[in-house]
Amino acid sequence: MKKILLALAILVAAASAMPGEAEAVVCARGVARAGCAGPNGAVAVRKPVAVAPRPVVVAPAPVVVAPAPVVVAPAVRCTYVNGRRVCR
């Protein structure tokens, strides 16, 4: 009986001493950041800043008004002859 218990104890000790794959992942969430640490490294993520949505204001399309045609009057030469205005 002692031999069986001794063999079982050696078997359990050998099985627990064998290295296994490390696949544990630990994640935590903090006030400013959240992150995870695993066998391949760690990752930290910042929380996005809450921004109030801004209203979208669309300006109306500008109205293009054609300028009025400029009418150039012919040059009128006026002079005073004997106290009277004479335009030719």
Secondary structure, 3 states (H helix, E strand, C coil): CHHHHHHHHHHHHHHHHCCCCCCCCEEEECCCEEEEEECCEEEEEECCCCCCCCCCCCCCCCCCCCCCCCCCCCCCCEEEECCEEEEC
